[in-house]
Each structure stands twice: as structure tokens, then as C-alpha cells.
Amino acid sequence: MIDFGLALRTASGSDPGAIPEILTKASAVLEVTDLVVYLIDFGQSVLEPLPDRAAHAEVAGTESVTASMAGRAFTDQEIVTAERADGVRVWIPVREGSDHTGVIALTLPASDGARLHACAELGLLAGYLISAQARCTDLYNLYRRRHSMSLAASMQWDLLPPLVLHAGAIAVAGLVEPAYEVGGDCFDYAANGSSFDFAVMDAMGHGLGSAVISSLAMGCYRHDRREGRPLDTMHANLGSTIESHYDDRSFATGLLGRIDIETGDLTWTNAGHPLPLLIRNGRVIGELACPPTPPWGIGGAGPTVATECLEPGDGVLVYTDGVTEARDRAGQDLGIERLIDLVDRTASDLLRPERIVRHLVQSVRAHLQADPVDDATVVLVRWAGPPRVS
């Protein structure tokens, strides 16, 4: 019903900020009115509206992720509808590939199956348009900011991959906090054929200095990964790279992992980082052990490459010490035991990793009753089992 080819051709020659107008024109055949595009803010707490400059309409207000119809569509990744006097209001998830970008809200004269199917495809179109156009404009980045972001946080967000990926047998989700002040934490991943690589890093200190260390570490990691180097070589190179560029014993802790997508074999190294948790059947069955090296930048012996044979449905939860060391107003740390309890109460096999990660980060916020003083990062990787042979 919607001419997606025309929409893509229109976008290729349009103002990068004109996506609401392009979507409105593309969906005219559905008799759509009052279309609003919302983007999720960096803190993953509210949906911020994009202004439709063509219509010169009053800009819609923000929508809460936890207490609105738009937030429900975003969280559940399902279309939500509500009967209105002027038709049916529809909220549609917007995705960039697997990553959750935001929500489209619009009004239809009726919500028959064909129209709702077209609306779902409109959400996919919006995600790809935003992904492409965000490379040549700052507008979408700025609309996601609820307030000013520190230089260190801006650098860190530019390092991060999409927060969510679903790619066949692998699903991964991650979040970093506090979103507008984060400095030293970062993570990365890459699905490369039969292997899935991931890394979590936590640079010493706070602010700009730690962001620079993270940038150097992430650049070294990506370079070696793309050169096809084994984990122990990547681990050693990370340490020597940081050590050669600093003479003040600057360092970063971290973890490098690789999953064989065909077999579920996990190999990983540890540079002075908290041990990851193995989740099976919705419960933490233990920590994954690996003799650590000193943090990258401090020297020491070569790494041990640990192995674990994952079972279908297993999840590996990696976190930085800002999670377990999150301290409430009474001075009590969250701690590993409470983190495991939170995971056990949250990590249902029926929930996607992004839902689990969001719940865990919200629990850390609730424990603190404020943003973390230290960076807090949570990454969950789940292996579904051997790919099916068609």
C-alpha cells in the first residue's frame, strides 16, 4: 500500500531532518493524520518528539517510557492502538535493524489488518531513514538529548555500537549509565560469520581522561579484531598499546569474548574485570572463572584464554564495577549477591535481552535513588543454539 521505493528516493535528495514530512507523504494512502515521530532519549526514559516543520504544527510533548501508550509500544516492540473520536490512534515501534530507535504515533480512520501491517512496515522504513540520515546531520542526536551532555559522554556514545542486536542465534543488549556523564565505560560487538565477538571496557578515573583511554582501547580492539587476530593477541596488544602511550600507569579493566555461533563455545580473557554471570533457564548458575591479568596498561604476564560450552538459551551477563559498587544514600553497595538476586528475578527466558538489561539498570537507579557516581554498564549476550539448516 505504501510506495517505499518512492519514499527512499525522496529521502535521498531531501533535507536530512525532513523524515517526519517524508513519512507523512509516504503514508498518505492510508489516510493518516497527526503523525509524530518520537526518538528515545539517551537515558532510555522518555520519547522525544521530532517537529514536523512542513505542517508547522505544535510540537508534541515528551512521552514516558514507563507510563504512556508510546512507551508501551517502545518497550513491548508491538503496535498499540486506542479508539478515539476521530479514528484510531496507533503507536508503532521504530527500529534501526534490531536497535530500538523510537515510536511513530499516527491516527487512522480504521485499524484493519492491512493498514496495521503497512504501519509496521512504516516503522521499519523510519528506522532505516533515521539510521542513514543521522550520518549527515546532528539533529537526531540533539533531539535525543534531554539536557547538555559532557564531552566525555559524547565521545563514549560515538564509540558505542547499537544498543540492541538480534542476529540469528545471537542476541545482545547493553546500556551505560549515567547517560549524560558517562566517561570510562564502553562496550562493542561484531557478528562476523560463524563467530560473535564482544568486549566490555572500563577505563580508570572519570570524565575526559577516562574517555580518551577508552577511545584508545576501543580503537586497538577493533583494529585487531578486523585483522582477524586471536583473543590472546588482542588482549596483549591492548595492554601494550595503553602502556606505551601513558607513563602514569593509566589503565583499563575489561573482558574480551568470542562465541562460536555453530557450537556455542565461548572463549574469553579477563583484564582485572568483574567476572561475568552465566544465566541458564532464567537463573544465574554461577560466575564464569578466568585467571585475570592485571588491567591493560599495567603490564604483567600474558592472558589465559578461558573456555565455556554454552547450552542453547544461555546468557552471559557482563557488567562493570559501577553496578555492584553503586552506593545508596546509606552508604551500602548494591553488591554481587543483590545483583544476582535482581538477575534471577528479571532474566526470564521469555524476555528479550534488552528488556532484562533495562530492568537491571532501572534497579540500579532505584538502589541509588539518583544517577550513578561511577559509570555503570550492563551487557547481556544470549546464544539461542546452533543455527537451523534450511
The 8 nearest C-alpha neighbors of each residue, nearest first, counted from 0:
[[1, 2, 117, 28, 29, 114, 113, 26],
 [2, 0, 3, 25, 26, 28, 117, 29],
 [3, 1, 5, 4, 6, 0, 25, 26],
 [4, 2, 6, 5, 1, 7, 25, 124],
 [5, 3, 7, 6, 2, 8, 9, 1],
 [4, 6, 8, 3, 2, 7, 9, 25],
 [5, 7, 3, 9, 4, 8, 25, 10],
 [8, 6, 10, 4, 9, 5, 3, 11],
 [7, 9, 5, 11, 10, 6, 4, 12],
 [8, 10, 6, 7, 11, 12, 5, 13],
 [11, 9, 13, 7, 12, 8, 6, 21],
 [12, 10, 8, 9, 13, 7, 15, 14],
 [13, 11, 10, 9, 8, 14, 15, 7],
 [14, 12, 10, 11, 15, 9, 17, 16],
 [13, 15, 16, 17, 12, 10, 18, 11],
 [16, 14, 132, 17, 13, 136, 135, 18],
 [15, 17, 14, 18, 138, 136, 132, 139],
 [18, 16, 14, 20, 15, 19, 21, 13],
 [17, 19, 21, 20, 16, 22, 15, 128],
 [20, 18, 22, 21, 51, 17, 23, 36],
 [19, 21, 23, 18, 22, 17, 51, 24],
 [22, 20, 18, 24, 23, 19, 25, 17],
 [23, 21, 25, 19, 24, 20, 26, 18],
 [22, 24, 20, 26, 21, 25, 19, 27],
 [23, 25, 27, 21, 22, 26, 20, 6],
 [26, 24, 22, 23, 27, 6, 21, 1],
 [25, 27, 23, 28, 29, 24, 22, 1],
 [28, 26, 30, 24, 29, 25, 31, 23],
 [27, 29, 26, 30, 1, 0, 25, 31],
 [28, 30, 27, 31, 26, 114, 107, 0],
 [31, 29, 27, 28, 107, 32, 108, 26],
 [30, 32, 107, 29, 106, 27, 26, 105],
 [31, 33, 106, 34, 105, 30, 107, 23],
 [34, 32, 105, 106, 35, 31, 104, 23],
 [33, 35, 105, 104, 32, 23, 36, 103],
 [34, 36, 104, 103, 33, 105, 37, 48],
 [37, 35, 103, 49, 48, 102, 19, 104],
 [36, 38, 48, 47, 102, 101, 46, 49],
 [39, 37, 101, 47, 46, 100, 143, 40],
 [38, 40, 46, 101, 43, 100, 45, 143],
 [41, 39, 143, 43, 42, 144, 45, 46],
 [42, 40, 43, 178, 143, 144, 39, 179],
 [41, 43, 178, 40, 44, 177, 179, 176],
 [44, 42, 40, 41, 39, 45, 64, 46],
 [43, 45, 64, 42, 63, 40, 46, 39],
 [46, 44, 63, 64, 62, 40, 39, 43],
 [45, 47, 39, 62, 38, 37, 61, 40],
 [46, 48, 61, 37, 38, 39, 45, 143],
 [49, 47, 37, 36, 59, 61, 38, 50],
 [48, 50, 36, 37, 51, 47, 35, 142],
 [51, 49, 58, 52, 48, 19, 35, 59],
 [52, 50, 53, 19, 54, 20, 55, 49],
 [51, 53, 55, 54, 50, 56, 20, 17],
 [52, 54, 51, 55, 20, 56, 17, 19],
 [53, 55, 56, 52, 51, 20, 57, 50],
 [56, 54, 52, 53, 51, 57, 50, 58],
 [57, 55, 54, 58, 51, 52, 50, 53],
 [56, 58, 59, 55, 50, 51, 54, 60],
 [57, 59, 50, 56, 60, 48, 49, 51],
 [60, 58, 48, 57, 61, 35, 50, 49],
 [61, 59, 62, 58, 48, 47, 46, 57],
 [60, 62, 47, 46, 48, 45, 63, 59],
 [63, 61, 46, 45, 67, 64, 60, 69],
 [64, 62, 45, 66, 65, 67, 70, 46],
 [70, 63, 65, 45, 44, 66, 67, 62],
 [66, 64, 63, 70, 67, 71, 44, 74],
 [67, 65, 63, 64, 70, 68, 71, 62],
 [66, 68, 70, 69, 63, 62, 71, 65],
 [69, 67, 71, 70, 72, 79, 90, 66],
 [70, 68, 72, 67, 71, 90, 73, 102],
 [64, 71, 69, 73, 67, 68, 72, 65],
 [70, 72, 68, 74, 73, 69, 75, 67],
 [73, 71, 69, 77, 76, 75, 70, 74],
 [74, 72, 70, 76, 71, 92, 75, 102],
 [73, 75, 71, 76, 72, 70, 64, 354],
 [74, 76, 77, 72, 73, 71, 70, 78],
 [77, 75, 73, 72, 92, 74, 78, 71],
 [76, 78, 72, 75, 79, 92, 91, 73],
 [77, 79, 91, 90, 72, 92, 80, 76],
 [80, 78, 90, 72, 89, 77, 91, 68],
 [81, 79, 89, 88, 90, 87, 78, 82],
 [80, 82, 88, 87, 83, 89, 79, 68],
 [81, 83, 87, 86, 88, 80, 84, 85],
 [84, 82, 86, 87, 85, 81, 88, 106],
 [83, 85, 86, 82, 87, 88, 108, 81],
 [84, 86, 83, 87, 108, 106, 82, 107],
 [87, 85, 108, 83, 107, 84, 109, 82],
 [86, 88, 82, 107, 83, 106, 81, 109],
 [89, 87, 106, 81, 80, 105, 82, 107],
 [88, 90, 80, 105, 104, 79, 106, 87],
 [91, 89, 104, 79, 103, 78, 69, 72],
 [90, 92, 78, 103, 102, 122, 72, 119],
 [93, 91, 102, 73, 76, 122, 72, 101],
 [94, 92, 122, 101, 102, 126, 100, 123],
 [93, 95, 99, 126, 100, 98, 96, 123],
 [96, 94, 126, 98, 127, 97, 130, 100],
 [95, 97, 98, 94, 127, 126, 164, 123],
 [98, 96, 164, 165, 95, 163, 94, 99],
 [99, 97, 163, 95, 94, 96, 161, 162],
 [98, 100, 94, 101, 93, 95, 97, 163],
 [101, 99, 94, 93, 38, 39, 98, 95],
 [100, 102, 38, 93, 39, 37, 99, 92],
 [101, 103, 92, 93, 37, 91, 36, 73],
 [104, 102, 36, 91, 90, 35, 37, 92],
 [103, 105, 90, 35, 89, 34, 91, 102],
 [106, 104, 34, 89, 33, 88, 32, 35],
 [105, 107, 88, 32, 87, 31, 89, 33],
 [108, 106, 87, 31, 109, 86, 30, 88],
 [107, 109, 86, 87, 106, 30, 110, 85],
 [110, 108, 107, 87, 111, 86, 114, 106],
 [111, 109, 114, 115, 87, 107, 112, 108],
 [110, 112, 114, 113, 109, 115, 116, 107],
 [111, 113, 115, 114, 116, 110, 117, 109],
 [112, 114, 116, 115, 111, 117, 110, 0],
 [115, 113, 117, 116, 112, 111, 110, 118],
 [114, 116, 118, 112, 117, 113, 110, 119],
 [117, 115, 113, 119, 118, 114, 112, 120],
 [116, 118, 114, 120, 115, 119, 121, 113],
 [119, 117, 121, 115, 120, 116, 114, 122],
 [120, 118, 116, 122, 121, 117, 115, 91],
 [119, 121, 123, 117, 122, 118, 124, 116],
 [120, 122, 118, 124, 119, 123, 125, 117],
 [121, 123, 93, 125, 119, 120, 124, 92],
 [124, 122, 120, 126, 121, 125, 94, 93],
 [123, 125, 121, 127, 122, 126, 128, 120],
 [126, 124, 122, 128, 123, 127, 129, 121],
 [127, 125, 95, 94, 123, 129, 93, 124],
 [126, 128, 130, 124, 95, 129, 125, 131],
 [127, 129, 125, 131, 130, 126, 132, 124],
 [130, 128, 132, 126, 127, 131, 133, 125],
 [129, 131, 127, 128, 133, 132, 126, 95],
 [130, 132, 128, 129, 133, 134, 127, 135],
 [131, 133, 129, 15, 134, 135, 130, 128],
 [134, 132, 136, 135, 130, 131, 129, 139],
 [133, 135, 132, 131, 136, 130, 137, 129],
 [134, 136, 133, 132, 15, 137, 131, 138],
 [135, 137, 133, 138, 134, 15, 132, 139],
 [138, 136, 140, 139, 141, 133, 135, 134],
 [139, 137, 141, 140, 136, 142, 16, 133],
 [140, 138, 142, 141, 137, 133, 143, 136],
 [139, 141, 137, 143, 138, 142, 144, 133],
 [140, 142, 138, 144, 143, 139, 137, 145],
 [141, 143, 139, 144, 140, 138, 47, 49],
 [142, 144, 40, 141, 140, 41, 38, 39],
 [145, 143, 141, 146, 142, 40, 41, 140],
 [144, 146, 143, 40, 147, 142, 41, 47],
 [147, 145, 144, 148, 179, 143, 141, 142],
 [146, 148, 149, 144, 145, 179, 141, 180],
 [147, 149, 179, 152, 153, 146, 180, 150],
 [148, 150, 152, 151, 180, 153, 179, 147],
 [149, 151, 153, 152, 154, 148, 207, 206],
 [152, 150, 207, 182, 154, 149, 210, 206],
 [153, 151, 181, 155, 180, 149, 154, 182],
 [152, 154, 150, 156, 151, 155, 149, 148],
 [155, 153, 151, 157, 152, 156, 150, 158],
 [154, 156, 152, 158, 157, 153, 151, 210],
 [157, 155, 159, 158, 153, 154, 152, 185],
 [156, 158, 154, 155, 159, 153, 160, 152],
 [159, 157, 155, 156, 154, 160, 214, 185],
 [158, 160, 156, 157, 187, 186, 185, 155],
 [159, 161, 187, 162, 158, 188, 186, 157],
 [162, 160, 163, 98, 159, 164, 97, 172],
 [161, 163, 173, 172, 98, 160, 174, 164],
 [164, 162, 172, 98, 161, 171, 97, 353],
 [165, 163, 97, 171, 170, 98, 166, 172],
 [164, 166, 170, 97, 169, 167, 171, 163],
 [167, 165, 169, 170, 168, 164, 190, 97],
 [166, 168, 169, 165, 386, 170, 383, 382],
 [167, 169, 383, 382, 384, 386, 166, 385],
 [170, 168, 382, 166, 167, 381, 165, 383],
 [169, 171, 165, 381, 164, 380, 166, 382],
 [172, 170, 380, 164, 379, 163, 381, 352],
 [173, 171, 163, 353, 162, 379, 352, 378],
 [172, 174, 378, 162, 377, 379, 356, 163],
 [173, 175, 377, 376, 162, 378, 176, 356],
 [176, 174, 376, 375, 178, 177, 377, 173],
 [177, 175, 178, 375, 374, 181, 376, 174],
 [176, 178, 181, 180, 370, 179, 371, 374],
 [177, 179, 176, 42, 181, 180, 41, 175],
 [180, 178, 148, 177, 152, 181, 149, 147],
 [179, 181, 152, 177, 149, 178, 182, 148],
 [182, 180, 152, 177, 374, 178, 179, 176],
 [183, 181, 206, 210, 151, 152, 205, 209],
 [182, 184, 202, 209, 210, 201, 213, 205],
 [185, 183, 201, 200, 374, 182, 202, 376],
 [184, 186, 200, 199, 159, 155, 201, 183],
 [187, 185, 199, 198, 200, 159, 184, 188],
 [186, 188, 198, 197, 160, 159, 199, 185],
 [189, 187, 197, 196, 198, 190, 186, 160],
 [188, 190, 196, 195, 191, 197, 187, 194],
 [189, 191, 195, 192, 194, 196, 188, 166],
 [192, 190, 194, 195, 189, 193, 196, 225],
 [191, 193, 194, 190, 195, 260, 189, 259],
 [192, 194, 260, 259, 191, 261, 195, 190],
 [195, 193, 259, 260, 191, 258, 192, 190],
 [194, 196, 190, 258, 257, 189, 191, 259],
 [197, 195, 257, 189, 188, 256, 194, 190],
 [196, 198, 188, 256, 187, 255, 257, 189],
 [197, 199, 255, 187, 186, 254, 256, 188],
 [200, 198, 186, 254, 253, 185, 187, 255],
 [201, 199, 253, 185, 184, 252, 186, 202],
 [200, 202, 184, 252, 183, 251, 253, 203],
 [203, 201, 251, 183, 209, 213, 212, 250],
 [204, 202, 251, 209, 250, 201, 183, 249],
 [205, 203, 209, 202, 206, 183, 208, 182],
 [206, 204, 209, 182, 183, 208, 207, 203],
 [205, 207, 182, 151, 208, 209, 210, 204],
 [206, 208, 151, 210, 209, 211, 182, 205],
 [209, 207, 211, 210, 206, 212, 205, 204],
 [208, 210, 183, 212, 202, 211, 205, 204],
 [211, 209, 182, 207, 183, 213, 151, 208],
 [210, 212, 214, 208, 209, 213, 207, 215],
 [213, 211, 209, 215, 214, 210, 202, 216],
 [214, 212, 216, 210, 211, 215, 202, 217],
 [213, 215, 211, 217, 212, 216, 218, 210],
 [214, 216, 218, 212, 213, 217, 219, 211],
 [217, 215, 213, 219, 218, 214, 237, 212],
 [218, 216, 220, 214, 219, 215, 213, 221],
 [217, 219, 215, 221, 216, 220, 214, 222],
 [218, 220, 222, 216, 217, 221, 237, 215],
 [221, 219, 217, 223, 222, 218, 224, 216],
 [222, 220, 224, 218, 223, 219, 225, 217],
 [221, 223, 219, 225, 220, 224, 218, 226],
 [224, 222, 226, 220, 225, 221, 228, 233],
 [225, 223, 221, 227, 226, 222, 228, 220],
 [224, 226, 227, 222, 223, 221, 228, 220],
 [227, 225, 223, 224, 228, 222, 221, 229],
 [228, 226, 224, 225, 223, 229, 222, 230],
 [227, 229, 226, 223, 224, 232, 233, 230],
 [230, 228, 232, 231, 233, 227, 224, 223],
 [231, 229, 233, 232, 234, 228, 255, 268],
 [230, 232, 234, 233, 229, 302, 235, 304],
 [233, 231, 235, 234, 230, 229, 236, 228],
 [234, 232, 230, 236, 231, 235, 223, 237],
 [233, 235, 231, 237, 232, 236, 230, 238],
 [234, 236, 232, 238, 237, 233, 231, 239],
 [237, 235, 239, 233, 238, 234, 240, 232],
 [238, 236, 240, 234, 235, 239, 216, 233],
 [237, 239, 295, 296, 235, 236, 240, 241],
 [238, 240, 242, 236, 241, 237, 243, 296],
 [241, 239, 237, 243, 242, 238, 236, 244],
 [240, 242, 296, 244, 243, 238, 239, 237],
 [241, 243, 296, 239, 240, 245, 244, 238],
 [244, 242, 240, 241, 245, 239, 246, 296],
 [243, 245, 241, 242, 240, 246, 239, 296],
 [246, 244, 242, 247, 243, 249, 241, 248],
 [245, 247, 248, 244, 242, 249, 243, 241],
 [246, 248, 249, 245, 242, 250, 244, 296],
 [249, 247, 246, 297, 250, 296, 245, 242],
 [250, 248, 247, 245, 296, 203, 251, 246],
 [251, 249, 296, 295, 203, 294, 202, 248],
 [250, 252, 202, 295, 201, 294, 203, 253],
 [253, 251, 294, 270, 201, 272, 271, 200],
 [254, 252, 200, 270, 272, 199, 201, 269],
 [253, 255, 269, 199, 198, 268, 270, 272],
 [256, 254, 198, 268, 267, 197, 269, 199],
 [255, 257, 267, 197, 266, 196, 198, 254],
 [256, 258, 196, 266, 195, 265, 267, 197],
 [259, 257, 265, 195, 194, 264, 260, 263],
 [260, 258, 194, 263, 264, 261, 262, 193],
 [259, 261, 193, 194, 263, 262, 258, 385],
 [260, 262, 385, 259, 263, 193, 386, 384],
 [263, 261, 264, 259, 260, 385, 384, 308],
 [264, 262, 309, 259, 260, 258, 308, 261],
 [263, 265, 308, 259, 262, 258, 309, 307],
 [266, 264, 258, 307, 306, 257, 308, 263],
 [267, 265, 306, 257, 305, 256, 304, 258],
 [266, 268, 256, 305, 255, 304, 257, 306],
 [269, 267, 304, 255, 254, 303, 305, 302],
 [268, 270, 254, 291, 271, 272, 253, 292],
 [271, 269, 294, 292, 253, 252, 291, 272],
 [270, 272, 294, 293, 252, 291, 292, 269],
 [271, 273, 253, 252, 270, 269, 274, 254],
 [274, 272, 275, 320, 319, 271, 318, 317],
 [273, 275, 286, 287, 272, 288, 276, 317],
 [276, 274, 317, 316, 287, 286, 273, 315],
 [275, 277, 286, 316, 315, 285, 287, 278],
 [276, 278, 315, 283, 285, 284, 314, 286],
 [279, 277, 283, 314, 282, 313, 284, 315],
 [280, 278, 313, 281, 282, 283, 284, 314],
 [281, 279, 282, 348, 278, 313, 312, 347],
 [280, 282, 347, 346, 348, 279, 278, 343],
 [283, 281, 343, 278, 279, 280, 284, 346],
 [282, 284, 278, 285, 277, 343, 279, 276],
 [285, 283, 277, 278, 282, 279, 286, 276],
 [286, 284, 283, 277, 276, 287, 278, 275],
 [285, 287, 276, 275, 277, 274, 288, 284],
 [288, 286, 275, 274, 276, 277, 285, 289],
 [289, 287, 286, 274, 290, 305, 275, 291],
 [288, 290, 305, 291, 269, 287, 268, 303],
 [291, 289, 303, 288, 292, 269, 302, 305],
 [292, 290, 269, 270, 271, 289, 293, 302],
 [291, 293, 270, 302, 271, 294, 269, 299],
 [292, 294, 271, 270, 299, 297, 295, 291],
 [295, 293, 270, 252, 271, 251, 250, 297],
 [294, 296, 238, 251, 250, 297, 252, 237],
 [295, 297, 242, 250, 238, 241, 298, 294],
 [298, 296, 295, 294, 248, 293, 250, 242],
 [299, 297, 296, 238, 293, 295, 300, 239],
 [298, 300, 293, 292, 297, 301, 294, 302],
 [301, 299, 302, 292, 298, 293, 235, 303],
 [300, 302, 235, 299, 303, 292, 231, 234],
 [303, 301, 292, 231, 304, 268, 300, 234],
 [302, 304, 305, 268, 290, 301, 289, 291],
 [303, 305, 268, 267, 302, 266, 231, 306],
 [304, 306, 267, 266, 289, 303, 268, 307],
 [307, 305, 266, 265, 267, 304, 308, 264],
 [306, 308, 265, 264, 309, 266, 305, 287],
 [307, 309, 264, 263, 265, 310, 306, 262],
 [310, 308, 263, 264, 313, 307, 311, 265],
 [309, 311, 313, 312, 308, 263, 384, 382],
 [312, 310, 384, 383, 313, 382, 309, 263],
 [311, 313, 383, 382, 310, 381, 314, 384],
 [314, 312, 279, 310, 311, 278, 381, 382],
 [313, 315, 381, 278, 380, 277, 316, 382],
 [314, 316, 277, 380, 379, 276, 278, 381],
 [315, 317, 379, 276, 275, 378, 314, 277],
 [318, 316, 275, 378, 377, 379, 315, 276],
 [319, 317, 377, 376, 378, 316, 320, 322],
 [318, 320, 321, 376, 375, 322, 273, 201],
 [321, 319, 322, 323, 324, 273, 318, 375],
 [320, 322, 375, 324, 373, 374, 319, 325],
 [323, 321, 375, 320, 325, 324, 319, 318],
 [324, 322, 334, 333, 320, 325, 335, 321],
 [325, 323, 332, 321, 322, 320, 326, 333],
 [324, 326, 332, 322, 333, 323, 321, 371],
 [327, 325, 332, 331, 330, 324, 367, 333],
 [326, 328, 367, 330, 329, 331, 366, 332],
 [329, 327, 330, 326, 367, 331, 368, 366],
 [328, 330, 327, 331, 326, 332, 367, 366],
 [329, 331, 327, 328, 326, 332, 325, 367],
 [332, 330, 326, 327, 329, 333, 328, 325],
 [333, 331, 326, 324, 334, 325, 323, 330],
 [332, 334, 323, 325, 324, 337, 326, 331],
 [335, 333, 323, 332, 337, 336, 324, 338],
 [334, 336, 338, 337, 323, 339, 333, 340],
 [337, 335, 339, 338, 334, 340, 333, 341],
 [336, 338, 340, 339, 335, 334, 333, 341],
 [337, 339, 335, 341, 340, 336, 342, 334],
 [340, 338, 342, 336, 337, 341, 343, 335],
 [339, 341, 337, 343, 338, 342, 336, 344],
 [342, 340, 338, 344, 339, 343, 345, 337],
 [341, 343, 345, 339, 346, 344, 340, 338],
 [344, 342, 282, 340, 341, 345, 346, 339],
 [343, 345, 341, 342, 340, 346, 347, 282],
 [344, 346, 342, 343, 347, 355, 341, 358],
 [347, 345, 281, 342, 355, 343, 344, 348],
 [346, 348, 281, 349, 350, 345, 280, 344],
 [347, 349, 281, 350, 280, 346, 312, 351],
 [348, 350, 347, 351, 346, 281, 352, 280],
 [351, 349, 347, 348, 354, 352, 355, 346],
 [350, 352, 353, 354, 355, 349, 348, 170],
 [353, 351, 355, 354, 172, 356, 379, 171],
 [352, 354, 172, 356, 355, 351, 357, 163],
 [355, 353, 357, 352, 351, 356, 358, 350],
 [354, 356, 352, 358, 353, 357, 346, 345],
 [357, 355, 359, 353, 358, 354, 352, 360],
 [356, 358, 354, 360, 359, 355, 353, 361],
 [359, 357, 361, 355, 356, 360, 362, 354],
 [360, 358, 362, 356, 361, 357, 355, 363],
 [359, 361, 363, 357, 362, 358, 356, 364],
 [360, 362, 364, 358, 359, 363, 357, 365],
 [363, 361, 365, 359, 360, 364, 358, 366],
 [362, 364, 360, 366, 365, 361, 367, 359],
 [363, 365, 361, 367, 362, 366, 368, 369],
 [366, 364, 368, 362, 363, 367, 361, 369],
 [367, 365, 363, 364, 368, 327, 362, 333],
 [366, 368, 327, 369, 364, 365, 326, 363],
 [367, 369, 365, 366, 364, 327, 370, 328],
 [370, 368, 367, 364, 371, 365, 366, 327],
 [369, 371, 177, 364, 372, 367, 368, 176],
 [372, 370, 373, 177, 325, 369, 374, 176],
 [371, 373, 370, 374, 325, 177, 321, 326],
 [374, 372, 321, 371, 375, 325, 205, 181],
 [375, 373, 321, 181, 176, 184, 177, 371],
 [376, 374, 321, 322, 176, 175, 319, 373],
 [375, 377, 175, 318, 319, 174, 176, 374],
 [376, 378, 318, 173, 174, 317, 356, 175],
 [379, 377, 173, 317, 172, 316, 318, 380],
 [380, 378, 316, 172, 171, 315, 352, 317],
 [379, 381, 171, 315, 314, 170, 316, 378],
 [382, 380, 314, 170, 313, 169, 171, 315],
 [381, 383, 169, 312, 168, 384, 313, 311],
 [384, 382, 312, 168, 311, 169, 381, 385],
 [383, 385, 311, 382, 168, 386, 312, 263],
 [386, 384, 261, 262, 387, 260, 168, 383],
 [387, 385, 168, 384, 388, 261, 167, 260],
 [386, 388, 389, 385, 384, 168, 167, 261],
 [387, 389, 386, 385, 261, 167, 384, 168],
 [388, 387, 386, 385, 167, 168, 261, 384]]
